[in-house]
């Protein structure tokens, strides 16, 4: 198009239309994110304060992903089941684990039974594509291996202290229920993971007691709290050794 002989008319970009398109895309994206967020968090998360003899930390639990596991955990916490237990399995760079009633009050003469106790109820394996075996995440321990005992979770749970190697990750991912994550106080988890433990050859009554803390570290209690009582979620850093 020309408006004078020999002079081409300059076409200005349609900024108004471009702006409208950008705004529309942002609005659609925001709505989509809100719908997706509401979907994966429905029902919404619940929260707990986990008291230990080395300090407290806070966790966010996901009933939208693992409803049976979270409900079971809440019931055990509210009943006092988790009071005065021991973090009976501590593997530096991997996990800390607790929830065994055999460890209550850390009776040293029963160490050979630590890790074998359970609650009366079992929960099925529950897997969500958006929860993984990463540092700071809570998983449900169970009996068996990758091909057996998938639905035998009861009361024992673990917290990962580091992101896993490829082989370890593959051994866990899809085989153990992840049902929550640490949102505050990860330094406490890391401190627990560094305490001295018995080595691989240690036994009591002929039974192995490897990875048990030499000086017991207590799970004092688990207290369910409201969202307003929980801290704002903090990025979870891997434990450093």
N, CA and C of each residue as an Amber inpcrd file, in Angstrom:
protein
   723
   0.8710000  -1.1840000   0.0000000   0.0000000   0.0000000   0.0000000
   0.9020000   1.2260000   0.0000000   0.5310000   2.1920000  -0.8710000
   1.2860000   3.4460000  -0.9170000   0.3160000   4.5920000  -0.7380000
   0.7620000   5.6880000  -0.1010000  -0.0880000   6.8540000   0.0630000
   0.4320000   8.0380000  -0.7380000   1.6810000   7.8920000  -1.2300000
   2.2340000   8.8960000  -2.1260000   3.0720000   8.1770000  -3.1700000
   3.1470000   8.7100000  -4.3490000   3.9450000   8.0530000  -5.3870000
   5.3850000   7.8430000  -4.9220000   5.8190000   6.5960000  -5.0380000
   7.2040000   6.2750000  -4.7000000   7.4650000   6.1320000  -3.2110000
   6.4490000   6.2080000  -2.3640000   6.6450000   6.1040000  -0.9090000
   5.7050000   5.0540000  -0.3390000   6.2670000   4.0510000   0.3240000
   5.4590000   2.9570000   0.8710000   5.0010000   3.3140000   2.2850000
   3.7440000   3.0580000   2.5410000   3.2030000   3.3700000   3.8540000
   3.7210000   2.3750000   4.8860000   4.1650000   2.8810000   6.0040000
   4.7060000   2.0360000   7.0850000   3.5780000   1.3550000   7.8460000
   3.6840000   0.0160000   7.9540000   2.6790000  -0.7330000   8.7160000
   3.1150000  -0.8540000  10.1660000   2.4340000  -0.2200000  11.0680000
   2.7480000  -0.3080000  12.4930000   2.1990000  -1.6130000  13.0740000
   2.9820000  -2.2650000  13.9500000   2.4930000  -3.5070000  14.5840000
   1.1950000  -3.2500000  15.3490000   0.2780000  -4.1960000  15.2940000
  -0.9980000  -4.0270000  16.0080000  -0.8400000  -4.3230000  17.5050000
  -0.2030000  -3.4030000  18.2080000   0.1300000  -3.6530000  19.6210000
  -1.0940000  -3.9400000  20.4670000  -2.1900000  -3.3100000  20.1370000
  -3.4010000  -3.5540000  20.9200000  -3.8470000  -5.0050000  20.8510000
  -3.8160000  -5.5670000  19.6350000  -4.2160000  -6.9570000  19.4670000
  -3.2040000  -7.9040000  20.1260000  -1.9100000  -7.5720000  19.9620000
  -0.8760000  -8.4170000  20.5680000  -1.0230000  -8.4440000  22.0850000
  -1.2520000  -7.2680000  22.6500000  -1.4290000  -7.1780000  24.1060000
  -2.6360000  -7.9870000  24.5570000  -3.7260000  -7.8850000  23.7910000
  -4.9370000  -8.6180000  24.1530000  -4.7000000 -10.1260000  24.1180000
  -3.9410000 -10.5780000  23.0970000  -3.6480000 -12.0140000  22.9920000
  -2.8060000 -12.4730000  24.1700000  -1.7750000 -11.6850000  24.5170000
  -0.9020000 -12.0470000  25.6410000  -1.6910000 -12.1130000  26.9410000
  -2.5280000 -11.1030000  27.1610000  -3.3480000 -11.0830000  28.3770000
  -4.2730000 -12.3010000  28.4030000  -4.8570000 -12.6370000  27.2610000
  -5.7450000 -13.7940000  27.2040000  -5.0250000 -15.0900000  27.5270000
  -3.8100000 -15.2360000  26.9700000  -3.0260000 -16.4350000  27.2500000
  -2.6980000 -16.5330000  28.7340000  -2.3130000 -15.4210000  29.3390000
  -1.9840000 -15.4190000  30.7580000  -3.1930000 -15.7800000  31.6110000
  -4.3430000 -15.2580000  31.2370000  -5.5590000 -15.5490000  31.9960000
  -5.9140000 -17.0280000  31.8870000  -5.8610000 -17.5540000  30.6630000
  -6.1690000 -18.9790000  30.4630000  -5.1770000 -19.8380000  31.2440000
  -3.8840000 -19.4610000  31.1950000  -2.8700000 -20.2150000  31.9310000
  -3.1110000 -20.1860000  33.4260000  -3.4840000 -18.9940000  33.9300000
  -3.7420000 -18.8700000  35.3660000  -4.9370000 -19.7120000  35.7790000
  -5.9800000 -19.7000000  34.9680000  -7.1610000 -20.5130000  35.2690000
  -6.8040000 -21.9940000  35.2380000  -6.0260000 -22.3780000  34.2120000
  -5.6120000 -23.7750000  34.1090000  -4.7910000 -24.2120000  35.2980000
  -3.8700000 -23.3540000  35.7320000  -3.0440000 -23.6890000  36.8980000
  -3.9030000 -23.8040000  38.1450000  -4.8680000 -22.8900000  38.2880000
  -5.7430000 -22.9320000  39.4650000  -6.5540000 -24.2240000  39.4800000
  -7.0890000 -24.6010000  38.3230000  -7.8880000 -25.8300000  38.2440000
  -7.0180000 -27.0420000  38.5520000  -5.7930000 -27.0660000  37.9730000
  -4.8910000 -28.1970000  38.2140000  -4.4770000 -28.2530000  39.6740000
  -4.1490000 -27.0840000  40.2300000  -3.7350000 -27.0310000  41.6340000
  -4.8640000 -27.5090000  42.5430000  -6.0900000 -27.0660000  42.2440000
  -7.2420000 -27.4920000  43.0420000  -7.4730000 -28.9860000  42.9040000
  -7.1830000 -29.5110000  41.7060000  -7.3950000 -30.9360000  41.4650000
  -6.4160000 -31.7840000  42.2700000  -5.1130000 -31.4530000  42.2020000
  -4.1300000 -32.2970000  42.8710000  -4.1320000 -32.0870000  44.3840000
  -4.7350000 -30.9930000  44.8380000  -4.8020000 -30.7570000  46.2780000
  -6.2280000 -30.8490000  46.8010000  -7.0130000 -31.7440000  46.2380000
  -8.3810000 -31.9470000  46.6980000  -8.5610000 -33.4080000  47.1030000
  -8.7720000 -33.6840000  48.3970000  -8.8350000 -32.7260000  49.4970000
  -7.4920000 -32.0580000  49.7690000  -7.5250000 -30.9240000  50.4680000
  -6.2930000 -30.1530000  50.6810000  -5.3260000 -30.8620000  51.6160000
  -4.0680000 -30.4440000  51.6170000  -3.0730000 -31.0550000  52.5060000
  -3.4550000 -30.8990000  53.9740000  -2.9130000 -31.7850000  54.7940000
  -3.0030000 -31.6530000  56.2490000  -1.5760000 -31.5790000  56.7690000
  -1.4440000 -31.1410000  58.0150000  -0.1170000 -30.8240000  58.5370000
   0.1200000 -31.4770000  59.8870000   1.4000000 -31.7140000  60.1600000
   1.7660000 -32.3120000  61.4440000   3.0920000 -31.7390000  61.9210000
   3.2030000 -31.6410000  63.2290000   4.4650000 -31.2830000  63.8760000
   5.0460000 -32.5610000  64.4610000   6.2620000 -32.8670000  64.0900000
   6.9150000 -34.0940000  64.5540000   7.9860000 -33.7220000  65.5630000
   7.7370000 -34.0740000  66.8150000   8.6790000 -33.7610000  67.8820000
   9.6740000 -34.8920000  68.0740000  10.9340000 -34.5470000  68.2150000
  11.9760000 -35.5350000  68.4560000  12.8720000 -35.0540000  69.5920000
  13.7210000 -35.9330000  70.0670000  14.6420000 -35.5530000  71.1340000
  15.7610000 -34.6430000  70.6290000  15.7750000 -34.3800000  69.3280000
  16.7680000 -33.4750000  68.7540000  16.1120000 -32.2280000  68.1530000
  14.8350000 -32.0150000  68.4550000  14.1260000 -30.8600000  67.9280000
  12.8950000 -31.2790000  67.1520000  12.1580000 -30.2900000  66.6770000
  10.9090000 -30.5620000  65.9500000  11.0260000 -30.1470000  64.4920000
  10.2550000 -30.8260000  63.6510000  10.1280000 -30.3990000  62.2580000
   8.6740000 -30.5590000  61.8390000   8.3340000 -29.9740000  60.7050000
   6.9450000 -29.9270000  60.2490000   6.8030000 -30.6090000  58.8960000
   5.6560000 -31.2710000  58.7140000   5.4190000 -31.9730000  57.4590000
   4.0440000 -31.6230000  56.9010000   3.9710000 -31.6850000  55.5910000
   2.7220000 -31.5130000  54.8540000   2.3540000 -32.8730000  54.2730000
   1.1300000 -33.2910000  54.5030000   0.6770000 -34.6120000  54.0530000
  -0.3850000 -34.4550000  52.9710000  -0.4570000 -35.4220000  52.0520000
  -1.2870000 -35.2700000  50.8630000  -2.3820000 -36.3320000  50.7720000
  -3.5310000 -36.0820000  51.3900000  -4.6450000 -37.0300000  51.2700000
  -5.1850000 -37.1240000  49.8510000  -4.9300000 -36.1160000  49.0160000
  -5.3740000 -36.1870000  47.6250000  -4.6240000 -37.2750000  46.8710000
  -3.4340000 -37.5890000  47.3340000  -2.6090000 -38.5830000  46.6520000
  -2.6440000 -39.9300000  47.3590000  -2.6070000 -39.8910000  48.6810000
  -2.5390000 -41.1260000  49.4680000  -3.5580000 -41.0720000  50.6050000
  -4.8560000 -41.1150000  50.2880000  -5.8870000 -40.9220000  51.3140000
  -5.8560000 -41.9580000  52.4230000  -5.6520000 -43.2220000  52.0790000
  -5.6430000 -44.2610000  53.1130000  -4.4310000 -44.1320000  54.0260000
  -3.2910000 -43.8450000  53.4300000  -2.0590000 -43.7260000  54.2000000
  -2.1110000 -42.5280000  55.1350000  -2.5760000 -41.3920000  54.6200000
  -2.6560000 -40.1890000  55.4530000  -3.6700000 -40.3690000  56.5700000
  -4.8090000 -40.9610000  56.2590000  -5.8260000 -41.1940000  57.2790000
  -5.2910000 -42.1140000  58.3770000  -4.5870000 -43.1470000  57.9840000
  -3.9920000 -44.0650000  58.9540000  -2.9620000 -43.3500000  59.8270000
  -2.1340000 -42.5250000  59.2050000  -1.1110000 -41.7660000  59.9300000
  -1.7670000 -40.8270000  60.9370000  -2.8090000 -40.1210000  60.5130000
  -3.5280000 -39.2100000  61.4160000  -4.1150000 -39.9610000  62.6040000
  -4.7560000 -41.0730000  62.3450000  -5.3750000 -41.8480000  63.4260000
  -4.3300000 -42.3240000  64.4360000  -3.1980000 -42.7990000  63.9390000
  -2.1380000 -43.2510000  64.8440000  -1.5870000 -42.0880000  65.6510000
  -1.3860000 -40.9480000  64.9990000  -0.8670000 -39.7760000  65.7010000
  -1.8350000 -39.3230000  66.7900000  -3.1120000 -39.2500000  66.4480000
  -4.1100000 -38.7650000  67.4120000  -4.3200000 -39.7300000  68.5750000
  -4.0030000 -40.9980000  68.3620000  -4.1710000 -41.9890000  69.4290000
  -2.9630000 -42.0690000  70.3620000  -1.8780000 -41.3450000  70.0170000
  -0.6620000 -41.4150000  70.8150000   0.2440000 -42.5730000  70.4640000
  -0.0650000 -43.2630000  69.3750000   0.7180000 -44.4330000  68.9700000
   2.1900000 -44.0840000  68.7830000   2.4720000 -42.8950000  68.2600000
   3.8440000 -42.5290000  67.9420000   4.6260000 -41.9360000  69.1190000
   4.0190000 -41.8700000  70.2820000   4.7040000 -41.2750000  71.4340000
   5.8490000 -42.1610000  71.9250000   7.0030000 -41.5380000  72.1340000
   8.1610000 -42.1920000  72.7810000   8.6850000 -43.4100000  72.0270000
   8.6780000 -43.3180000  70.7080000   9.3110000 -44.3500000  69.9030000
  10.7350000 -43.9160000  69.5480000  11.4540000 -44.7720000  68.8540000
  12.8480000 -44.4890000  68.4950000  12.9760000 -44.4370000  66.9710000
  13.8520000 -43.5680000  66.4960000  14.2450000 -43.6190000  65.0860000
  15.2020000 -44.8070000  64.9740000  14.6340000 -45.9590000  64.6610000
  15.3730000 -47.2100000  64.8140000  16.2480000 -47.5630000  63.6180000
  16.0430000 -46.9140000  62.4980000  16.8450000 -47.2020000  61.3030000
  17.3780000 -45.8910000  60.7470000  18.6810000 -45.7300000  60.7920000
  19.3080000 -44.4900000  60.3390000  20.4500000 -44.8460000  59.3940000
  20.2980000 -44.4750000  58.1410000  21.3160000 -44.7500000  57.1410000
  21.7420000 -43.4120000  56.5290000  22.9510000 -43.0020000  56.8510000
  23.4620000 -41.7070000  56.4000000  23.4010000 -41.6110000  54.8710000
  22.8410000 -40.5100000  54.4130000  22.7240000 -40.2960000  52.9770000
  21.5400000 -40.9940000  52.3330000  20.6980000 -41.6080000  53.1610000
  19.5550000 -42.3520000  52.6140000  18.2720000 -42.0190000  53.3620000
  18.0450000 -42.6180000  54.5430000  16.7840000 -42.4150000  55.2580000
  16.9760000 -42.4100000  56.7700000  15.9620000 -41.8720000  57.4450000
  15.7370000 -42.1490000  58.8630000  14.3420000 -42.7550000  58.9510000
  14.1580000 -43.7220000  59.8380000  12.8960000 -44.4650000  59.8840000
  12.4460000 -44.6810000  61.3200000  11.1430000 -44.6430000  61.5310000
  10.5600000 -44.8250000  62.8620000   9.1610000 -45.4060000  62.7200000
   8.4260000 -45.4800000  63.8500000   7.0490000 -45.9580000  63.8170000
   6.8600000 -47.3800000  64.2940000   7.9200000 -47.9780000  64.8750000
   7.8290000 -49.3560000  65.3650000   7.4950000 -49.3510000  66.8520000
   6.3440000 -49.9210000  67.2570000   5.9850000 -49.9350000  68.6810000
   6.9520000 -50.7560000  69.5350000   7.7350000 -51.6430000  68.9190000
   8.7240000 -52.4090000  69.6830000   9.8320000 -51.5250000  70.2610000
   9.9530000 -50.3170000  69.7340000  11.0170000 -49.4200000  70.1960000
  10.5650000 -48.4880000  71.3110000   9.3020000 -48.5960000  71.7290000
   8.7790000 -47.6370000  72.7020000   9.6270000 -47.6080000  73.9660000
  10.0000000 -46.3960000  74.3390000  10.8050000 -46.1290000  75.5370000
  12.2300000 -46.6840000  75.4320000  12.6210000 -47.1230000  74.2440000
  14.0060000 -47.5320000  73.9770000  14.5320000 -48.5510000  74.9710000
  13.7910000 -49.6260000  75.1470000  14.2560000 -50.7000000  76.0330000
  15.4050000 -51.4180000  75.3290000  16.6110000 -51.2470000  75.8660000
  17.8030000 -51.7190000  75.1620000  17.8160000 -53.2380000  74.9620000
  17.2380000 -53.9700000  75.8990000  17.2730000 -55.4340000  75.8200000
  16.4140000 -55.9940000  74.7000000  15.5700000 -55.1420000  74.0880000
  14.7070000 -55.6100000  72.9940000  15.1730000 -55.1110000  71.6350000
  16.3980000 -54.6350000  71.5500000  16.8920000 -54.0930000  70.2770000
  16.7470000 -55.0910000  69.1230000  16.8890000 -56.3740000  69.4310000
  16.8300000 -57.3830000  68.3600000  15.4590000 -57.4460000  67.6970000
  14.4410000 -56.8270000  68.3130000  13.0940000 -56.8190000  67.7200000
  12.7690000 -55.4830000  67.0460000  13.6570000 -54.5060000  67.1840000
  13.3930000 -53.2040000  66.5840000  13.3270000 -53.3310000  65.0600000
  12.3140000 -52.7210000  64.5020000  12.1100000 -52.7960000  63.0590000
  11.1070000 -53.8480000  62.6530000  10.6760000 -54.6770000  63.6130000
   9.7480000 -55.7570000  63.2970000   8.3110000 -55.4620000  63.7100000
   8.1090000 -54.4130000  64.4810000   6.7730000 -54.1170000  65.0010000
   5.9130000 -53.3450000  64.0150000   4.6140000 -53.3640000  64.2810000
   3.6600000 -52.7240000  63.3790000   2.3740000 -52.4280000  64.1270000
   1.5100000 -51.6610000  63.5100000   0.1930000 -51.4030000  64.0790000
  -0.7800000 -52.4700000  63.5840000  -2.0250000 -52.3730000  64.0170000
  -3.0170000 -53.3970000  63.6770000  -3.5910000 -53.2330000  62.2670000
  -3.5650000 -52.0140000  61.7450000  -4.1880000 -51.7670000  60.4460000
  -3.1410000 -51.7450000  59.3340000  -3.5240000 -52.2210000  58.1720000
  -2.6570000 -52.1370000  57.0030000  -3.2580000 -51.1750000  55.9820000
  -2.3860000 -50.6000000  55.1740000  -2.8330000 -49.6770000  54.1290000
  -2.2480000 -50.1260000  52.7910000  -2.9850000 -49.8960000  51.7160000
  -2.5180000 -50.3300000  50.3970000  -1.4610000 -49.3840000  49.8280000
  -0.7500000 -49.8620000  48.8460000   0.1800000 -49.0190000  48.1080000
  -0.6060000 -47.9390000  47.3710000  -0.1620000 -46.6800000  47.4980000
  -0.8240000 -45.5580000  46.8330000   0.2560000 -44.7230000  46.1340000
   0.1600000 -44.6430000  44.8230000   1.1880000 -43.9780000  44.0340000
   0.5880000 -42.8060000  43.2600000   1.2550000 -41.6560000  43.3270000
   0.8750000 -40.4900000  42.5370000   2.0550000 -40.0780000  41.6660000
   1.7570000 -39.6240000  40.4540000   2.8190000 -39.2660000  39.5230000
   3.5690000 -38.0030000  39.9270000   2.9970000 -37.2070000  40.8350000
   3.6500000 -35.9470000  41.2000000   4.3600000 -36.0060000  42.5590000
   4.4470000 -37.1800000  43.1630000   5.2330000 -37.3540000  44.3910000
   6.3210000 -38.3880000  44.1360000   7.5360000 -38.0650000  44.5490000
   8.6730000 -38.9180000  44.2030000   9.5890000 -39.1530000  45.4060000
  10.5400000 -40.0450000  45.2140000  11.4830000 -40.4180000  46.2620000
  12.6320000 -39.4140000  46.3000000  12.3180000 -38.1990000  46.7870000
  13.3030000 -37.1300000  46.8580000  13.5960000 -36.7700000  48.3130000
  14.6620000 -36.0160000  48.5140000  15.0480000 -35.5830000  49.8550000
  13.8980000 -34.8430000  50.5450000  13.6450000 -35.2110000  51.8020000
  12.6180000 -34.5480000  52.5830000  11.2320000 -35.1370000  52.4540000
  11.0550000 -36.1370000  51.6020000   9.7340000 -36.7270000  51.4150000
   9.5250000 -37.9120000  52.3620000   8.2680000 -38.0840000  52.7910000
   7.8970000 -39.1620000  53.7030000   7.3640000 -40.3450000  52.9120000
   7.8630000 -41.5240000  53.2360000   7.3880000 -42.7360000  52.5960000
   6.9080000 -43.7410000  53.6380000   5.9990000 -44.6070000  53.2330000
   5.4790000 -45.6440000  54.1170000   6.3090000 -46.9130000  53.9620000
   6.9190000 -47.3520000  55.0580000   7.6520000 -48.6140000  55.0370000
   6.6510000 -49.7690000  54.9690000   7.1350000 -50.9200000  54.5650000
   6.2560000 -52.0830000  54.4650000   7.0990000 -53.3460000  54.4480000
   6.4390000 -54.4850000  54.4100000   7.1250000 -55.7560000  54.3090000
   7.3040000 -56.1310000  52.8360000   8.1440000 -57.1170000  52.5800000
   8.2850000 -57.6230000  51.2240000   9.2740000 -56.8300000  50.3980000
   9.1940000 -57.0060000  49.0860000  10.0840000 -56.3390000  48.1540000
   9.2720000 -55.7670000  47.0070000   9.9410000 -55.5320000  45.8590000
   9.2460000 -54.9070000  44.7370000   8.0910000 -55.7380000  44.1940000
   8.1310000 -57.0190000  44.4010000   7.0900000 -57.8720000  43.8130000
   6.1500000 -58.4940000  44.8410000   6.3900000 -58.2330000  46.1250000
   5.5160000 -58.8110000  47.1450000   5.3300000 -57.8280000  48.2860000
   4.2410000 -58.0020000  49.0180000   3.9960000 -57.1590000  50.1870000
   3.7080000 -55.7110000  49.8740000   3.1980000 -55.4250000  48.6890000
   2.9760000 -54.0290000  48.3020000   1.9210000 -53.3430000  49.1590000
   1.0050000 -54.0990000  49.7200000  -0.0960000 -53.5160000  50.4860000
   0.0220000 -53.8320000  51.9770000   1.2390000 -53.7700000  52.5100000
   1.4690000 -54.1680000  53.9020000   1.9730000 -53.0260000  54.7800000
   1.7770000 -51.7820000  54.3450000   2.1550000 -50.6630000  55.1970000
   1.2970000 -50.6190000  56.4490000   1.8780000 -50.2270000  57.5710000
   1.0920000 -50.0940000  58.8110000   1.4310000 -48.7860000  59.5180000
   2.5010000 -48.7780000  60.2940000   2.8320000 -47.6040000  61.0900000
   4.2240000 -47.0420000  60.8280000   5.1340000 -47.8870000  60.3500000
   6.5000000 -47.4140000  60.1460000   6.5840000 -46.5270000  58.9050000
   7.3080000 -45.4190000  59.0450000   7.5050000 -44.5200000  57.9180000
   8.9440000 -44.0340000  57.9070000   9.3790000 -43.5850000  56.7480000
  10.7430000 -43.0960000  56.6090000  10.7410000 -41.7010000  55.9960000
  11.8590000 -41.0070000  56.1980000  12.0750000 -39.7090000  55.5720000
  13.3970000 -39.7830000  54.8180000  13.3580000 -39.4890000  53.5480000
  14.5600000 -39.4980000  52.7340000  15.4220000 -38.2820000  53.0570000
  16.7130000 -38.4910000  53.2140000  17.6050000 -37.3810000  53.5530000
  18.3200000 -36.8160000  52.3370000  18.3090000 -37.5670000  51.2420000
  18.9940000 -37.1320000  50.0280000  18.2640000 -37.6600000  48.7970000
  18.4330000 -36.9790000  47.6740000  17.9540000 -37.5340000  46.4130000
  18.7460000 -38.8040000  46.1330000  18.0940000 -39.7680000  45.5400000
  18.6970000 -41.0890000  45.4280000  19.5070000 -41.2770000  44.1410000
  20.4080000 -42.2440000  44.1960000  21.0930000 -42.6520000  42.9860000
  20.0770000 -43.3090000  42.0550000  20.4530000 -43.4820000  40.8160000
  19.5210000 -44.0610000  39.8450000  19.0430000 -45.4380000  40.2940000
  19.9520000 -46.2790000  40.7650000  19.5670000 -47.6410000  41.1450000
  18.6720000 -47.6560000  42.3730000  19.0130000 -46.8500000  43.3690000
  18.1890000 -46.7990000  44.5780000  16.8290000 -46.1970000  44.2770000
  16.8120000 -45.1400000  43.4840000  15.5530000 -44.4920000  43.1140000
  14.6330000 -45.4860000  42.4030000  15.1910000 -46.2430000  41.4780000
  14.3810000 -47.2110000  40.7440000  13.8660000 -48.3240000  41.6520000
  14.6270000 -48.6240000  42.7130000  14.1890000 -49.6640000  43.6470000
  13.0440000 -49.1790000  44.5330000  12.9170000 -47.8640000  44.6930000
  11.8810000 -47.2920000  45.5540000  10.6780000 -46.7740000  44.7760000
  10.9560000 -46.0910000  43.6890000   9.9030000 -45.3930000  42.9520000
   8.8510000 -46.3650000  42.4290000   7.6030000 -46.1060000  42.8120000
   6.5040000 -46.9430000  42.3700000   6.2370000 -48.1480000  43.2470000
   7.0670000 -48.3520000  44.2630000   6.9190000 -49.5150000  45.1330000
   6.6280000 -49.1370000  46.5930000   6.8230000 -47.8760000  46.9350000
   6.5800000 -47.4050000  48.2980000   5.7590000 -46.1160000  48.2300000
   4.7510000 -46.0260000  49.0650000   3.8710000 -44.8650000  49.0590000
   4.5840000 -43.6390000  49.6000000   4.6220000 -42.5790000  48.8100000
   5.0600000 -41.2710000  49.2810000   3.7970000 -40.4930000  49.6580000
   3.7470000 -40.0000000  50.8850000   2.4950000 -39.3770000  51.3250000
   2.6750000 -38.0030000  51.9510000   3.8800000 -37.4500000  51.9310000
   4.0780000 -36.1230000  52.4910000   5.4990000 -35.6590000  52.2980000
   5.7770000 -34.4510000  52.7840000   7.1270000 -33.9120000  52.6870000
   7.3860000 -32.9500000  53.8530000   8.6530000 -32.7780000  54.1640000
   9.0670000 -31.8460000  55.2030000   8.9470000 -30.4260000  54.6450000
   8.3280000 -29.5320000  55.4120000   8.2070000 -28.1350000  54.9670000
   8.9230000 -27.1790000  55.8990000   9.4400000 -27.6790000  56.9970000
  10.1840000 -26.8380000  57.9280000  10.9560000 -27.6850000  58.9150000
  12.2030000 -27.3110000  59.1930000  13.0010000 -28.0610000  60.1520000
  13.7650000 -29.2200000  59.5580000  14.0790000 -29.1620000  58.2610000
  14.8360000 -30.2510000  57.6420000  16.1910000 -30.4200000  58.3210000
  16.6960000 -29.3740000  58.9370000  17.9860000 -29.4720000  59.6360000
  17.9220000 -30.4910000  60.7740000  16.7390000 -30.6470000  61.3830000
  16.5680000 -31.6440000  62.4420000  16.6840000 -33.0440000  61.8610000
  16.0340000 -33.2510000  60.7170000  16.1230000 -34.5450000  60.0300000
  17.5820000 -34.8710000  59.7240000  18.3030000 -33.8890000  59.2190000
  19.7120000 -34.1010000  58.8820000  20.5410000 -34.4110000  60.1200000
  20.2460000 -33.7440000  61.2250000  20.9850000 -34.0050000  62.4650000
  20.7630000 -35.4430000  62.9350000  19.5240000 -35.8970000  62.8560000
  19.2310000 -37.2850000  63.2440000  19.9980000 -38.2520000  62.3560000
  20.0790000 -37.9250000  61.0700000  20.7220000 -38.8460000  60.1220000
  22.2230000 -38.9850000  60.3400000  22.7940000 -38.1080000  61.1640000
  24.2460000 -38.1150000  61.3630000  24.6970000 -38.7540000  62.6710000
  23.7580000 -39.2360000  63.4960000  24.1670000 -39.7980000  64.7900000
  24.8690000 -41.1370000  64.5760000  25.7610000 -41.5220000  65.4900000
  26.4630000 -42.8100000  65.3600000  25.4880000 -43.9840000  65.4450000
  25.7130000 -44.9610000  64.6030000  24.8550000 -46.1590000  64.5620000
  25.7320000 -47.4020000  64.6250000  25.0920000 -48.5300000  64.9300000
  25.8040000 -49.8030000  64.9410000  26.1390000 -50.2090000  63.5050000
  27.2990000 -50.8550000  63.3580000  27.7380000 -51.2350000  62.0150000
  27.0580000 -52.5140000  61.5430000  27.4010000 -52.9250000  60.3540000
  26.6980000 -54.0250000  59.7000000  26.8940000 -55.3750000  60.3800000
  27.9120000 -55.4990000  61.2280000  28.1700000 -56.7860000  61.8880000
  27.5630000 -56.8770000  63.2850000  26.9540000 -55.7920000  63.7690000
  26.4250000 -55.7710000  65.1370000  25.1850000 -56.6540000  65.2590000
  25.1130000 -57.4000000  66.3580000  23.9570000 -58.2760000  66.6040000
  23.5550000 -58.2310000  68.0740000  22.3380000 -58.6620000  68.3390000
  21.8580000 -58.8870000  69.7010000  21.0270000 -60.1610000  69.6590000
  21.3490000 -61.1070000  70.5290000  20.6640000 -62.3970000  70.5420000
  20.6970000 -63.0780000  69.1710000  21.7890000 -62.8430000  68.4690000
  21.9400000 -63.4540000  67.1610000  21.2200000 -62.7460000  66.0370000
  20.5300000 -61.6580000  66.3460000  19.7950000 -60.9020000  65.3310000
  20.5210000 -59.5920000  65.0280000  20.5340000 -59.1660000  63.7820000
  21.2490000 -57.9400000  63.4160000  20.6090000 -56.6860000  64.0110000
  21.4490000 -55.7640000  64.4370000  20.9630000 -54.4670000  64.9140000
  21.6840000 -53.3440000  64.1630000  22.1460000 -53.6620000  62.9770000
  22.8240000 -52.6660000  62.1540000  21.9110000 -51.4820000  61.8690000
  22.5110000 -50.2990000  61.8080000  21.8340000 -49.0390000  61.4800000
  20.9640000 -48.5110000  62.6100000  20.9610000 -49.1710000  63.7660000
  20.2600000 -48.6150000  64.9160000  21.1540000 -47.5830000  65.6100000
  20.5650000 -46.4970000  66.1220000  21.3890000 -45.4970000  66.8060000
  21.9690000 -46.0650000  68.0990000  23.2440000 -45.8490000  68.3290000
  23.8800000 -46.3510000  69.5420000  23.2500000 -45.6870000  70.7670000
  23.0710000 -44.3860000  70.6990000  22.3060000 -43.6610000  71.7170000
  20.9570000 -43.3310000  71.0960000  19.8640000 -43.8950000  71.6220000
  18.5570000 -43.7300000  70.9660000  18.1630000 -42.2800000  70.7410000
  17.6120000 -42.0290000  69.5750000  17.0090000 -40.7410000  69.2430000
  15.5080000 -40.9640000  69.2120000  14.7730000 -40.1880000  70.0070000
  13.3370000 -40.4340000  70.1750000  12.4720000 -39.6980000  69.1540000
  11.4270000 -40.3800000  68.7320000  10.2610000 -39.7270000  68.1580000
   9.3640000 -39.4310000  69.3520000   9.3760000 -38.2090000  69.8320000
   8.6080000 -37.8810000  71.0440000   7.1070000 -37.9790000  70.8090000
   6.6580000 -37.4070000  69.6960000   5.2250000 -37.4060000  69.3950000
   4.9920000 -36.8800000  67.9870000   3.7920000 -37.1210000  67.4950000
   3.3260000 -36.5320000  66.2320000   2.0230000 -35.8210000  66.5470000
   1.9820000 -34.5240000  66.2950000   0.8120000 -33.7090000  66.6020000
   0.2370000 -33.1390000  65.3200000  -1.0150000 -33.4560000  65.0320000
  -1.6720000 -32.8860000  63.8640000  -1.9980000 -31.4240000  64.1560000
  -1.7210000 -30.5450000  63.2090000  -1.9340000 -29.1140000  63.3990000
  -2.7210000 -28.5580000  62.2130000  -3.2330000 -27.3450000  62.3780000
  -3.9740000 -26.6990000  61.3010000  -3.0060000 -26.0470000  60.3220000
  -3.5320000 -25.6810000  59.1580000  -2.6960000 -25.0260000  58.1510000
  -2.1270000 -23.7120000  58.6840000  -2.9100000 -23.0050000  59.5010000
  -2.4430000 -21.7290000  60.0390000  -1.3090000 -21.9080000  61.0470000
  -1.2010000 -23.0890000  61.6400000  -0.1360000 -23.3560000  62.6030000
   1.1390000 -23.8550000  61.9350000   1.0280000 -24.2310000  60.6790000
   2.1840000 -24.7590000  59.9590000   3.0170000 -23.6180000  59.3890000
   4.3210000 -23.7880000  59.3100000   5.1580000 -22.7430000  58.7150000
   4.9700000 -22.6870000  57.2110000   5.3350000 -21.5740000  56.6270000
   5.3180000 -21.4990000  55.1660000   6.3340000 -22.4950000  54.6250000
   5.9540000 -23.2780000  53.6300000   6.8730000 -24.2940000  53.1080000
   8.2000000 -23.7020000  52.6540000   9.2720000 -24.3450000  53.0540000
  10.6120000 -23.9350000  52.6750000  11.1900000 -24.9460000  51.6840000
  12.0370000 -24.4820000  50.7690000  12.7010000 -25.4560000  49.8670000
  13.4810000 -26.4710000  50.6660000  13.4010000 -27.7220000  50.2680000
  14.0690000 -28.7870000  51.0050000  15.4610000 -29.0130000  50.4140000
  16.4640000 -28.8650000  51.2680000  17.8390000 -29.1050000  50.8400000
  18.2670000 -30.5090000  51.2700000  19.0800000 -31.1300000  50.4540000
  19.6200000 -32.4280000  50.8300000  20.5620000 -32.2660000  52.0230000
  20.6720000 -33.3070000  52.8180000  21.5840000 -33.2660000  53.9580000
  23.0200000 -33.3280000  53.4570000  23.8960000 -32.5790000  54.1170000
  25.3030000 -32.5440000  53.7560000  26.1100000 -33.3280000  54.7860000
  27.0750000 -34.0870000  54.3000000  27.8860000 -34.9200000  55.1950000
  29.3710000 -34.6320000  54.9740000
